């Protein structure tokens, strides 16, 4: 099974779509998630991490590909 982490914001419509597809972390509630995004140079959300690879933005096809679906 692949390890998936998703970083989101409550006000981002793309994040809502991604959260409906994958439920994990919310940067509004998790300081370590905010720190991760800043440390890795991400300025927007959603960021979906699949097996150590960050995907910026929500692209269902890319997520499915990385998940092997």
PDB file of N, CA, C and O in Angstrom, chain B, residues numbered from 101:
ATOM      1  N   UNK B 101       0.832  -1.175   0.000  1.00  0.00           N
ATOM      2  CA  UNK B 101       0.000   0.000   0.000  1.00  0.00           C
ATOM      3  C   UNK B 101       0.880   1.243   0.000  1.00  0.00           C
ATOM      4  O   UNK B 101       1.896   1.288   0.694  1.00  0.00           O
ATOM      5  N   UNK B 102       0.499   2.238  -0.766  1.00  0.00           N
ATOM      6  CA  UNK B 102       1.257   3.487  -0.856  1.00  0.00           C
ATOM      7  C   UNK B 102       0.924   4.387   0.321  1.00  0.00           C
ATOM      8  O   UNK B 102      -0.207   4.407   0.808  1.00  0.00           O
ATOM      9  N   UNK B 103       1.925   5.130   0.768  1.00  0.00           N
ATOM     10  CA  UNK B 103       1.708   6.108   1.827  1.00  0.00           C
ATOM     11  C   UNK B 103       1.300   7.421   1.177  1.00  0.00           C
ATOM     12  O   UNK B 103       2.013   7.944   0.321  1.00  0.00           O
ATOM     13  N   UNK B 104       0.148   7.955   1.585  1.00  0.00           N
ATOM     14  CA  UNK B 104      -0.374   9.181   1.009  1.00  0.00           C
ATOM     15  C   UNK B 104      -0.623  10.183   2.127  1.00  0.00           C
ATOM     16  O   UNK B 104      -1.242   9.856   3.140  1.00  0.00           O
ATOM     17  N   UNK B 105      -0.132  11.418   1.935  1.00  0.00           N
ATOM     18  CA  UNK B 105      -0.409  12.518   2.840  1.00  0.00           C
ATOM     19  C   UNK B 105      -0.914  13.674   2.005  1.00  0.00           C
ATOM     20  O   UNK B 105      -0.316  13.991   0.977  1.00  0.00           O
ATOM     21  N   UNK B 106      -1.995  14.312   2.414  1.00  0.00           N
ATOM     22  CA  UNK B 106      -2.531  15.456   1.687  1.00  0.00           C
ATOM     23  C   UNK B 106      -2.569  16.657   2.626  1.00  0.00           C
ATOM     24  O   UNK B 106      -3.056  16.558   3.753  1.00  0.00           O
ATOM     25  N   UNK B 107      -2.058  17.783   2.161  1.00  0.00           N
ATOM     26  CA  UNK B 107      -2.041  19.019   2.926  1.00  0.00           C
ATOM     27  C   UNK B 107      -3.039  19.964   2.274  1.00  0.00           C
ATOM     28  O   UNK B 107      -2.980  20.196   1.066  1.00  0.00           O
ATOM     29  N   UNK B 108      -3.963  20.516   3.072  1.00  0.00           N
ATOM     30  CA  UNK B 108      -5.044  21.312   2.501  1.00  0.00           C
ATOM     31  C   UNK B 108      -5.343  22.553   3.327  1.00  0.00           C
ATOM     32  O   UNK B 108      -4.784  22.762   4.404  1.00  0.00           O
ATOM     33  N   UNK B 109      -6.234  23.361   2.794  1.00  0.00           N
ATOM     34  CA  UNK B 109      -6.777  24.520   3.492  1.00  0.00           C
ATOM     35  C   UNK B 109      -8.299  24.421   3.415  1.00  0.00           C
ATOM     36  O   UNK B 109      -8.839  23.891   2.444  1.00  0.00           O
ATOM     37  N   UNK B 110      -8.985  24.927   4.428  1.00  0.00           N
ATOM     38  CA  UNK B 110     -10.441  24.859   4.454  1.00  0.00           C
ATOM     39  C   UNK B 110     -11.111  25.730   3.401  1.00  0.00           C
ATOM     40  O   UNK B 110     -12.270  25.491   3.064  1.00  0.00           O
ATOM     41  N   UNK B 111     -10.417  26.734   2.870  1.00  0.00           N
ATOM     42  CA  UNK B 111     -11.041  27.690   1.945  1.00  0.00           C
ATOM     43  C   UNK B 111     -10.726  27.419   0.481  1.00  0.00           C
ATOM     44  O   UNK B 111     -11.180  28.173  -0.379  1.00  0.00           O
ATOM     45  N   UNK B 112      -9.982  26.397   0.168  1.00  0.00           N
ATOM     46  CA  UNK B 112      -9.546  26.099  -1.193  1.00  0.00           C
ATOM     47  C   UNK B 112     -10.499  25.101  -1.851  1.00  0.00           C
ATOM     48  O   UNK B 112     -10.630  23.975  -1.369  1.00  0.00           O
ATOM     49  N   UNK B 113     -11.176  25.491  -2.953  1.00  0.00           N
ATOM     50  CA  UNK B 113     -12.105  24.560  -3.583  1.00  0.00           C
ATOM     51  C   UNK B 113     -11.419  23.321  -4.170  1.00  0.00           C
ATOM     52  O   UNK B 113     -12.001  22.237  -4.182  1.00  0.00           O
ATOM     53  N   UNK B 114     -10.192  23.481  -4.652  1.00  0.00           N
ATOM     54  CA  UNK B 114      -9.449  22.330  -5.172  1.00  0.00           C
ATOM     55  C   UNK B 114      -9.083  21.376  -4.039  1.00  0.00           C
ATOM     56  O   UNK B 114      -9.056  20.157  -4.211  1.00  0.00           O
ATOM     57  N   UNK B 115      -8.803  21.963  -2.883  1.00  0.00           N
ATOM     58  CA  UNK B 115      -8.501  21.145  -1.712  1.00  0.00           C
ATOM     59  C   UNK B 115      -9.716  20.319  -1.310  1.00  0.00           C
ATOM     60  O   UNK B 115      -9.595  19.147  -0.953  1.00  0.00           O
ATOM     61  N   UNK B 116     -10.894  20.946  -1.373  1.00  0.00           N
ATOM     62  CA  UNK B 116     -12.111  20.223  -1.012  1.00  0.00           C
ATOM     63  C   UNK B 116     -12.310  19.026  -1.936  1.00  0.00           C
ATOM     64  O   UNK B 116     -12.699  17.947  -1.489  1.00  0.00           O
ATOM     65  N   UNK B 117     -12.043  19.219  -3.214  1.00  0.00           N
ATOM     66  CA  UNK B 117     -12.158  18.109  -4.151  1.00  0.00           C
ATOM     67  C   UNK B 117     -11.147  17.021  -3.816  1.00  0.00           C
ATOM     68  O   UNK B 117     -11.469  15.833  -3.830  1.00  0.00           O
ATOM     69  N   UNK B 118      -9.925  17.439  -3.517  1.00  0.00           N
ATOM     70  CA  UNK B 118      -8.879  16.473  -3.172  1.00  0.00           C
ATOM     71  C   UNK B 118      -9.211  15.756  -1.869  1.00  0.00           C
ATOM     72  O   UNK B 118      -9.008  14.547  -1.760  1.00  0.00           O
ATOM     73  N   UNK B 119      -9.724  16.495  -0.871  1.00  0.00           N
ATOM     74  CA  UNK B 119     -10.079  15.871   0.403  1.00  0.00           C
ATOM     75  C   UNK B 119     -11.212  14.879   0.236  1.00  0.00           C
ATOM     76  O   UNK B 119     -11.245  13.847   0.906  1.00  0.00           O
ATOM     77  N   UNK B 120     -12.137  15.186  -0.653  1.00  0.00           N
ATOM     78  CA  UNK B 120     -13.208  14.231  -0.902  1.00  0.00           C
ATOM     79  C   UNK B 120     -12.648  12.960  -1.530  1.00  0.00           C
ATOM     80  O   UNK B 120     -13.190  11.872  -1.335  1.00  0.00           O
ATOM     81  N   UNK B 121     -11.585  13.102  -2.267  1.00  0.00           N
ATOM     82  CA  UNK B 121     -10.958  11.968  -2.929  1.00  0.00           C
ATOM     83  C   UNK B 121      -9.992  11.232  -1.995  1.00  0.00           C
ATOM     84  O   UNK B 121      -9.933  10.003  -1.988  1.00  0.00           O
ATOM     85  N   UNK B 122      -9.251  11.989  -1.225  1.00  0.00           N
ATOM     86  CA  UNK B 122      -8.277  11.435  -0.270  1.00  0.00           C
ATOM     87  C   UNK B 122      -8.360  12.242   1.018  1.00  0.00           C
ATOM     88  O   UNK B 122      -8.223  13.465   0.973  1.00  0.00           O
ATOM     89  N   UNK B 123      -8.579  11.608   2.156  1.00  0.00           N
ATOM     90  CA  UNK B 123      -8.670  12.340   3.421  1.00  0.00           C
ATOM     91  C   UNK B 123      -7.428  12.052   4.262  1.00  0.00           C
ATOM     92  O   UNK B 123      -7.124  10.899   4.566  1.00  0.00           O
ATOM     93  N   UNK B 124      -6.709  13.128   4.637  1.00  0.00           N
ATOM     94  CA  UNK B 124      -5.500  12.960   5.446  1.00  0.00           C
ATOM     95  C   UNK B 124      -5.283  14.124   6.409  1.00  0.00           C
ATOM     96  O   UNK B 124      -5.782  14.086   7.534  1.00  0.00           O
ATOM     97  N   UNK B 125      -4.536  15.176   5.983  1.00  0.00           N
ATOM     98  CA  UNK B 125      -4.128  16.268   6.859  1.00  0.00           C
ATOM     99  C   UNK B 125      -4.733  17.588   6.436  1.00  0.00           C
ATOM    100  O   UNK B 125      -5.076  17.782   5.270  1.00  0.00           O
ATOM    101  N   UNK B 126      -4.865  18.501   7.396  1.00  0.00           N
ATOM    102  CA  UNK B 126      -5.395  19.829   7.118  1.00  0.00           C
ATOM    103  C   UNK B 126      -4.432  20.855   7.708  1.00  0.00           C
ATOM    104  O   UNK B 126      -4.232  20.886   8.923  1.00  0.00           O
ATOM    105  N   UNK B 127      -3.828  21.703   6.857  1.00  0.00           N
ATOM    106  CA  UNK B 127      -2.812  22.633   7.346  1.00  0.00           C
ATOM    107  C   UNK B 127      -3.373  23.669   8.295  1.00  0.00           C
ATOM    108  O   UNK B 127      -2.607  24.289   9.034  1.00  0.00           O
ATOM    109  N   UNK B 128      -4.680  23.883   8.306  1.00  0.00           N
ATOM    110  CA  UNK B 128      -5.266  24.830   9.250  1.00  0.00           C
ATOM    111  C   UNK B 128      -5.209  24.306  10.679  1.00  0.00           C
ATOM    112  O   UNK B 128      -5.302  25.085  11.628  1.00  0.00           O
ATOM    113  N   UNK B 129      -5.060  23.009  10.839  1.00  0.00           N
ATOM    114  CA  UNK B 129      -5.117  22.398  12.159  1.00  0.00           C
ATOM    115  C   UNK B 129      -3.823  21.708  12.577  1.00  0.00           C
ATOM    116  O   UNK B 129      -3.722  21.250  13.715  1.00  0.00           O
ATOM    117  N   UNK B 130      -2.841  21.621  11.700  1.00  0.00           N
ATOM    118  CA  UNK B 130      -1.639  20.835  11.973  1.00  0.00           C
ATOM    119  C   UNK B 130      -0.400  21.680  11.689  1.00  0.00           C
ATOM    120  O   UNK B 130      -0.029  21.869  10.530  1.00  0.00           O
ATOM    121  N   UNK B 131       0.232  22.180  12.729  1.00  0.00           N
ATOM    122  CA  UNK B 131       1.412  23.045  12.578  1.00  0.00           C
ATOM    123  C   UNK B 131       2.537  22.331  11.846  1.00  0.00           C
ATOM    124  O   UNK B 131       3.250  22.961  11.065  1.00  0.00           O
ATOM    125  N   UNK B 132       2.716  21.042  12.076  1.00  0.00           N
ATOM    126  CA  UNK B 132       3.795  20.327  11.397  1.00  0.00           C
ATOM    127  C   UNK B 132       3.533  20.256   9.898  1.00  0.00           C
ATOM    128  O   UNK B 132       4.478  20.207   9.111  1.00  0.00           O
ATOM    129  N   UNK B 133       2.272  20.251   9.493  1.00  0.00           N
ATOM    130  CA  UNK B 133       1.940  20.260   8.071  1.00  0.00           C
ATOM    131  C   UNK B 133       2.332  21.591   7.443  1.00  0.00           C
ATOM    132  O   UNK B 133       2.881  21.623   6.342  1.00  0.00           O
ATOM    133  N   UNK B 134       2.053  22.682   8.135  1.00  0.00           N
ATOM    134  CA  UNK B 134       2.447  24.008   7.653  1.00  0.00           C
ATOM    135  C   UNK B 134       3.962  24.071   7.530  1.00  0.00           C
ATOM    136  O   UNK B 134       4.486  24.548   6.523  1.00  0.00           O
ATOM    137  N   UNK B 135       4.660  23.594   8.542  1.00  0.00           N
ATOM    138  CA  UNK B 135       6.126  23.589   8.513  1.00  0.00           C
ATOM    139  C   UNK B 135       6.645  22.792   7.317  1.00  0.00           C
ATOM    140  O   UNK B 135       7.587  23.221   6.650  1.00  0.00           O
ATOM    141  N   UNK B 136       6.041  21.637   7.043  1.00  0.00           N
ATOM    142  CA  UNK B 136       6.461  20.814   5.910  1.00  0.00           C
ATOM    143  C   UNK B 136       6.322  21.587   4.603  1.00  0.00           C
ATOM    144  O   UNK B 136       7.242  21.600   3.785  1.00  0.00           O
ATOM    145  N   UNK B 137       5.177  22.230   4.408  1.00  0.00           N
ATOM    146  CA  UNK B 137       4.940  22.970   3.169  1.00  0.00           C
ATOM    147  C   UNK B 137       5.952  24.095   2.996  1.00  0.00           C
ATOM    148  O   UNK B 137       6.518  24.260   1.915  1.00  0.00           O
ATOM    149  N   UNK B 138       6.182  24.868   4.049  1.00  0.00           N
ATOM    150  CA  UNK B 138       7.126  25.990   3.986  1.00  0.00           C
ATOM    151  C   UNK B 138       8.540  25.483   3.724  1.00  0.00           C
ATOM    152  O   UNK B 138       9.249  26.034   2.882  1.00  0.00           O
ATOM    153  N   UNK B 139       8.951  24.447   4.435  1.00  0.00           N
ATOM    154  CA  UNK B 139      10.303  23.905   4.275  1.00  0.00           C
ATOM    155  C   UNK B 139      10.554  23.389   2.861  1.00  0.00           C
ATOM    156  O   UNK B 139      11.690  23.390   2.387  1.00  0.00           O
ATOM    157  N   UNK B 140       9.502  22.953   2.196  1.00  0.00           N
ATOM    158  CA  UNK B 140       9.641  22.403   0.849  1.00  0.00           C
ATOM    159  C   UNK B 140       9.277  23.391  -0.246  1.00  0.00           C
ATOM    160  O   UNK B 140       9.153  23.018  -1.412  1.00  0.00           O
ATOM    161  N   UNK B 141       9.105  24.659   0.132  1.00  0.00           N
ATOM    162  CA  UNK B 141       8.900  25.718  -0.847  1.00  0.00           C
ATOM    163  C   UNK B 141       7.515  25.783  -1.452  1.00  0.00           C
ATOM    164  O   UNK B 141       7.320  26.460  -2.461  1.00  0.00           O
ATOM    165  N   UNK B 142       6.549  25.099  -0.865  1.00  0.00           N
ATOM    166  CA  UNK B 142       5.186  25.130  -1.396  1.00  0.00           C
ATOM    167  C   UNK B 142       4.470  26.365  -0.876  1.00  0.00           C
ATOM    168  O   UNK B 142       4.492  26.646   0.323  1.00  0.00           O
ATOM    169  N   UNK B 143       3.834  27.103  -1.784  1.00  0.00           N
ATOM    170  CA  UNK B 143       3.137  28.334  -1.406  1.00  0.00           C
ATOM    171  C   UNK B 143       1.628  28.211  -1.546  1.00  0.00           C
ATOM    172  O   UNK B 143       0.895  29.152  -1.242  1.00  0.00           O
ATOM    173  N   UNK B 144       1.163  27.061  -2.003  1.00  0.00           N
ATOM    174  CA  UNK B 144      -0.262  26.858  -2.181  1.00  0.00           C
ATOM    175  C   UNK B 144      -0.649  25.437  -1.831  1.00  0.00           C
ATOM    176  O   UNK B 144       0.205  24.577  -1.614  1.00  0.00           O
ATOM    177  N   UNK B 145      -1.921  25.209  -1.779  1.00  0.00           N
ATOM    178  CA  UNK B 145      -2.464  23.894  -1.488  1.00  0.00           C
ATOM    179  C   UNK B 145      -3.528  23.574  -2.518  1.00  0.00           C
ATOM    180  O   UNK B 145      -4.053  24.507  -3.127  1.00  0.00           O
ATOM    181  N   UNK B 146      -3.875  22.344  -2.751  1.00  0.00           N
ATOM    182  CA  UNK B 146      -3.417  21.163  -2.040  1.00  0.00           C
ATOM    183  C   UNK B 146      -2.047  20.695  -2.517  1.00  0.00           C
ATOM    184  O   UNK B 146      -1.660  20.912  -3.665  1.00  0.00           O
ATOM    185  N   UNK B 147      -1.335  20.058  -1.621  1.00  0.00           N
ATOM    186  CA  UNK B 147      -0.120  19.318  -1.941  1.00  0.00           C
ATOM    187  C   UNK B 147      -0.381  17.888  -1.473  1.00  0.00           C
ATOM    188  O   UNK B 147      -0.655  17.649  -0.297  1.00  0.00           O
ATOM    189  N   UNK B 148      -0.296  16.966  -2.385  1.00  0.00           N
ATOM    190  CA  UNK B 148      -0.526  15.557  -2.072  1.00  0.00           C
ATOM    191  C   UNK B 148       0.814  14.838  -2.181  1.00  0.00           C
ATOM    192  O   UNK B 148       1.467  14.877  -3.223  1.00  0.00           O
ATOM    193  N   UNK B 149       1.211  14.192  -1.108  1.00  0.00           N
ATOM    194  CA  UNK B 149       2.482  13.465  -1.085  1.00  0.00           C
ATOM    195  C   UNK B 149       2.186  11.982  -1.166  1.00  0.00           C
ATOM    196  O   UNK B 149       1.505  11.423  -0.306  1.00  0.00           O
ATOM    197  N   UNK B 150       2.708  11.345  -2.213  1.00  0.00           N
ATOM    198  CA  UNK B 150       2.520   9.906  -2.393  1.00  0.00           C
ATOM    199  C   UNK B 150       3.899   9.261  -2.443  1.00  0.00           C
ATOM    200  O   UNK B 150       4.679   9.504  -3.364  1.00  0.00           O
ATOM    201  N   UNK B 151       4.187   8.443  -1.451  1.00  0.00           N
ATOM    202  CA  UNK B 151       5.479   7.761  -1.339  1.00  0.00           C
ATOM    203  C   UNK B 151       6.657   8.717  -1.477  1.00  0.00           C
ATOM    204  O   UNK B 151       7.636   8.413  -2.158  1.00  0.00           O
ATOM    205  N   UNK B 152       6.556   9.882  -0.824  1.00  0.00           N
ATOM    206  CA  UNK B 152       7.661  10.823  -0.803  1.00  0.00           C
ATOM    207  C   UNK B 152       7.690  11.802  -1.956  1.00  0.00           C
ATOM    208  O   UNK B 152       8.564  12.669  -1.985  1.00  0.00           O
ATOM    209  N   UNK B 153       6.774  11.706  -2.909  1.00  0.00           N
ATOM    210  CA  UNK B 153       6.743  12.622  -4.052  1.00  0.00           C
ATOM    211  C   UNK B 153       5.565  13.583  -3.908  1.00  0.00           C
ATOM    212  O   UNK B 153       4.414  13.158  -3.804  1.00  0.00           O
ATOM    213  N   UNK B 154       5.866  14.886  -3.904  1.00  0.00           N
ATOM    214  CA  UNK B 154       4.831  15.899  -3.781  1.00  0.00           C
ATOM    215  C   UNK B 154       4.177  16.171  -5.125  1.00  0.00           C
ATOM    216  O   UNK B 154       4.855  16.329  -6.140  1.00  0.00           O
ATOM    217  N   UNK B 155       2.853  16.222  -5.120  1.00  0.00           N
ATOM    218  CA  UNK B 155       2.067  16.630  -6.278  1.00  0.00           C
ATOM    219  C   UNK B 155       1.369  17.913  -5.871  1.00  0.00           C
ATOM    220  O   UNK B 155       0.552  17.914  -4.950  1.00  0.00           O
ATOM    221  N   UNK B 156       1.688  19.013  -6.557  1.00  0.00           N
ATOM    222  CA  UNK B 156       1.101  20.310  -6.228  1.00  0.00           C
ATOM    223  C   UNK B 156      -0.152  20.491  -7.074  1.00  0.00           C
ATOM    224  O   UNK B 156      -0.105  20.372  -8.298  1.00  0.00           O
ATOM    225  N   UNK B 157      -1.269  20.778  -6.418  1.00  0.00           N
ATOM    226  CA  UNK B 157      -2.550  20.899  -7.094  1.00  0.00           C
ATOM    227  C   UNK B 157      -3.253  19.548  -7.108  1.00  0.00           C
ATOM    228  O   UNK B 157      -2.649  18.522  -6.795  1.00  0.00           O
ATOM    229  N   UNK B 158      -4.530  19.554  -7.472  1.00  0.00           N
ATOM    230  CA  UNK B 158      -5.293  18.307  -7.512  1.00  0.00           C
ATOM    231  C   UNK B 158      -5.538  17.911  -8.953  1.00  0.00           C
ATOM    232  O   UNK B 158      -6.271  18.573  -9.687  1.00  0.00           O
ATOM    233  N   UNK B 159      -4.906  16.816  -9.338  1.00  0.00           N
ATOM    234  CA  UNK B 159      -5.073  16.247 -10.660  1.00  0.00           C
ATOM    235  C   UNK B 159      -5.364  14.770 -10.447  1.00  0.00           C
ATOM    236  O   UNK B 159      -4.459  13.984 -10.165  1.00  0.00           O
ATOM    237  N   UNK B 160      -6.631  14.398 -10.583  1.00  0.00           N
ATOM    238  CA  UNK B 160      -7.050  13.033 -10.280  1.00  0.00           C
ATOM    239  C   UNK B 160      -6.271  12.005 -11.094  1.00  0.00           C
ATOM    240  O   UNK B 160      -5.921  10.942 -10.581  1.00  0.00           O
ATOM    241  N   UNK B 161      -5.997  12.317 -12.362  1.00  0.00           N
ATOM    242  CA  UNK B 161      -5.279  11.369 -13.207  1.00  0.00           C
ATOM    243  C   UNK B 161      -3.864  11.110 -12.691  1.00  0.00           C
ATOM    244  O   UNK B 161      -3.402   9.969 -12.680  1.00  0.00           O
ATOM    245  N   UNK B 162      -3.179  12.175 -12.263  1.00  0.00           N
ATOM    246  CA  UNK B 162      -1.814  12.023 -11.734  1.00  0.00           C
ATOM    247  C   UNK B 162      -1.865  11.241 -10.416  1.00  0.00           C
ATOM    248  O   UNK B 162      -1.039  10.358 -10.185  1.00  0.00           O
ATOM    249  N   UNK B 163      -2.833  11.566  -9.558  1.00  0.00           N
ATOM    250  CA  UNK B 163      -2.970  10.846  -8.298  1.00  0.00           C
ATOM    251  C   UNK B 163      -3.229   9.369  -8.557  1.00  0.00           C
ATOM    252  O   UNK B 163      -2.605   8.506  -7.940  1.00  0.00           O
ATOM    253  N   UNK B 164      -4.162   9.078  -9.483  1.00  0.00           N
ATOM    254  CA  UNK B 164      -4.450   7.680  -9.817  1.00  0.00           C
ATOM    255  C   UNK B 164      -3.202   6.973 -10.352  1.00  0.00           C
ATOM    256  O   UNK B 164      -2.930   5.827  -9.993  1.00  0.00           O
ATOM    257  N   UNK B 165      -2.448   7.663 -11.212  1.00  0.00           N
ATOM    258  CA  UNK B 165      -1.227   7.072 -11.768  1.00  0.00           C
ATOM    259  C   UNK B 165      -0.234   6.739 -10.671  1.00  0.00           C
ATOM    260  O   UNK B 165       0.333   5.647 -10.649  1.00  0.00           O
ATOM    261  N   UNK B 166      -0.023   7.689  -9.753  1.00  0.00           N
ATOM    262  CA  UNK B 166       0.937   7.464  -8.658  1.00  0.00           C
ATOM    263  C   UNK B 166       0.468   6.371  -7.705  1.00  0.00           C
ATOM    264  O   UNK B 166       1.283   5.687  -7.086  1.00  0.00           O
ATOM    265  N   UNK B 167      -0.863   6.209  -7.588  1.00  0.00           N
ATOM    266  CA  UNK B 167      -1.409   5.173  -6.727  1.00  0.00           C
ATOM    267  C   UNK B 167      -1.521   3.827  -7.431  1.00  0.00           C
ATOM    268  O   UNK B 167      -1.852   2.815  -6.813  1.00  0.00           O
ATOM    269  N   UNK B 168      -1.239   3.829  -8.738  1.00  0.00           N
ATOM    270  CA  UNK B 168      -1.323   2.592  -9.499  1.00  0.00           C
ATOM    271  C   UNK B 168      -2.754   2.160  -9.779  1.00  0.00           C
ATOM    272  O   UNK B 168      -3.042   0.970  -9.903  1.00  0.00           O
ATOM    273  N   UNK B 169      -3.652   3.145  -9.879  1.00  0.00           N
ATOM    274  CA  UNK B 169      -5.065   2.821 -10.129  1.00  0.00           C
ATOM    275  C   UNK B 169      -5.410   2.867 -11.597  1.00  0.00           C
ATOM    276  O   UNK B 169      -6.557   2.619 -11.969  1.00  0.00           O
TER     277      UNK B 169
END
